[in-house]
């Protein structure tokens, strides 16, 4: 008969067997079960709430996008793309709405860089939309936490109505109505914050005849 | 509805939901930690693993099982991360450097979930679900198992047996964490959180740009990330990412999940020691700190102090429009008071006092209500100190729940309390003393110091949230913070288990008229005072150099 293993070794082998069993249950069976049920019951949401326009996939209603003019030189990484006045503009993003680089600016509340940036954004947005600088809301001049925020405040959406209507030669009333239709209140009336989904709104805008 | 009223209603709904779950969930946990019978599936599992489920362990054996399981977990996870390019669902992510893989393996095994990597760029689906998510479950279960031994220390007499780790672990996973996770993962998916095995999905946006939409088994990991107070995001933006946390409802659900078990454990404690009032006293102290902190952070964020926030008109930098100020502040308070560390908004951009409070929350030692299990054992240690302080005032040997608190017991309690501050302050001190590490700060001055202080506080307390500003994916920070996580997790556990052993050995003493009642408001006040004094005296100088200096600037 062979000598029994030392206690310390036996203990670690027990630990390893336990970990492997747990990995099979929690790491494979559990996510497969949840994925299977989700794909049967909530396929659209489970696959990322993809939105289509004219039969083509144009994004996810949960993930924000840029609505910029094409760059003069697409290969120039230094050149910043300018916002396209035909579209409702989203919030600023620390990662340029790249889903490969979600995240925030992480600049502090007294950061001089951030203070300067916010002041410059306020002036630029006021001019872009033809409104008073003081009236530009906070969400318009700050970067979101995820860098993928698809939403803006109702106030910021309303400020953009005249500019968008003019660029698209549409009556302002019609665009304002579209904003109203895409305004989402707080969930159940009190959860979260009121917002307008820019991806959905711009999609509806592009589908106007 | 005004945003202030909506903010209040969210908090009230949250408290209501937690209160409803307090009794049934606490009783369920007490039952699974004390029941003598095994489920059939558990018997099968014990057979495969080779465990004698009816043999209780002495505390050193229990400790060795905890450490062996954690050591094997670190090695397994490290190997999985390093080899992921060669495995299924690797998504072609680049190989992770050794120091970062080490840091990540430790981080998830210690229930910290500090992340020096970016989820969408560095992790394939297999590592996320079979490596990281598995540790989210079992590291949470380890915390609850350890607090179970401490409670048994109070309930058992003249024995050297504190329980069986393998049985505790199995039951906590199978009877508590897994069923809740399955249900709430489906609720999350129904609300918009994604759950698939796709890689990046390429498409062209409305404006004609290319965009790649990520995929992944997110909901199944998101739910245990909150429920197990882990906090490691599937994506870099964590619970701010719309695929993890798509709307106001999922946001409140995630806050609820991360508070659920820590707030129900005092009930399990009360039930096991045979006096529910003891549980109510503990949960009252936890609730007091949580309410105060949530209210203060919301207040400071609504004030939006700071030149940048003033220029913007509201503290919306780093916050999501669909959540707003109130729901972000509530999340921030809850995630830093439990050892979760998930974020739905970025604390680095919080106002000086708001952000300072998130650091202070962690410095409390993650006890109000704290991580799963670790919160309650931290609080019980402080309760022991409070009883001891009261005993000193009247000059008699103190006792708590019928057990005498003598020299041996107080030695373990004191060591517990000294461990984490030592790691935080020494670690921060060394980082500030090294020019290269100081240069890793994004912001300068007092705010930069806060970033480093936050990192070590978060690691040593196993929180895992980050102020975010410092570059932490370096050899030095990965190694130093990795060590802070290991010592911050396992040294306290050693002292808790030793204390459990010392208490279980004792013969109980009957309560006398001189015994301090530990279920009355007087004790709630005393314990709250002890917490504030211990934490305040320990960390005040460090806080003065960071957030306080910045806030008064």
Interface residues (C-beta under 8 A of the other chain):
Chain A: X8 X11 X12 X13 X14 X15 X16 X17 X18 X19 X21 X22 X23 X25 X26 X27 X28 X30 X31 X33 X34 X35 X37 X38 X39 X41 X42 X45 X46 X47 X48 X49 X50 X53 X56 X57 X58 X59 X60 X62 X63 X65 X66 X67 X68 X70 X84 X87 X91 X97 X98 X99 X100 X101 X102 X103 X104 X105 X106 X107 X108 X109 X110 X111 X112 X114 X115 X118 X119 X122 X137 X138 X139 X141 X142 X143 X144 X145 X146 X147 X148 X149 X150 X151 X152 X153 X184 X186 X187 X188 X189 X190 X191 X192 X193 X195 X199 X202 X203 X206
Chain B: X1 X3 X5 X6 X9 X10 X13 X45 X48 X49 X50 X51 X64 X65 X68 X69 X71 X72 X73 X76 X118 X120 X121 X129 X130 X131 X133 X134 X137 X138 X166 X169 X170 X173 X174 X178 X181 X182 X185 X186 X189 X190 X191 X192 X193 X194 X195 X196 X197 X198 X200 X201 X203 X204 X205 X206 X207 X208 X209 X211 X212 X213 X214 X215 X217 X219 X220 X221 X235 X236 X237 X240 X241 X242 X243 X246 X247 X248 X249 X251 X252 X304 X305 X306 X307 X308 X309 X311 X312 X313 X314 X315 X316 X317 X318 X319 X320 X321 X322 X323 X324 X326 X327 X328 X343 X344 X345 X346 X348 X349 X350 X351 X352 X355 X442 X443 X447 X467 X468 X469 X550 X553
